């Protein structure tokens, strides 16, 4: 496994390999768990060369405390990547990717970025797209792998590639879960055992929507709000019913597998998100 700390070293290495080899890429912010590793494994199956980046991107945090608290476990991350035979790891510093004084790029993703994360985390998607575009320009992968847990992000990255006029194929990988059903997240390490148990309400609400789709969106929204009101510590930020392709709120279901229910909530000052496609 090759480890590069600068884009100059990485691009030099990539220029030296056979241009006919397909390259798979997974951008991460570290604190890797089995969800991340599944992205790497998928890339290993589909591509000749697999690259993972580890970089906690400051421009996609609208909360400075969240950025400071984000878990950093580089040594352990590298050990995990080695075990799944990742070929290349890129671990840049902020200065390697951002010139001093550089501003975040302003993108127009239309309705994809207006609701949910776009509403509650202003500037998040511009920061995310700025860094992903940088990575894509440095690495120029054949395919890039993203988790469906960050569903809105996945749809925006697909739009980003179109705006770049790039032929990079964006592949979404289903959410990996803990045995309890809680969606795997780097932030889960910040939760107490009791908080993890209480956070299962998120998944229970999503499953309820799946099993009771016939009740209609309005009644399901009320069910989720009532369920969260009964929770002692879990605070609902949003429960959004959206079209998969436009990420716009809907009042009636779209065609099969074209609607999504997305939930964001806080517990122990930790923000968790999850979703289900229906």
Order of alpha helices (4+ residues) and beta strands (2+ residues): beta-alpha-beta-alpha-beta-alpha-alpha-beta-alpha-alpha-alpha-beta-alpha-beta-alpha-alpha-beta-beta-beta
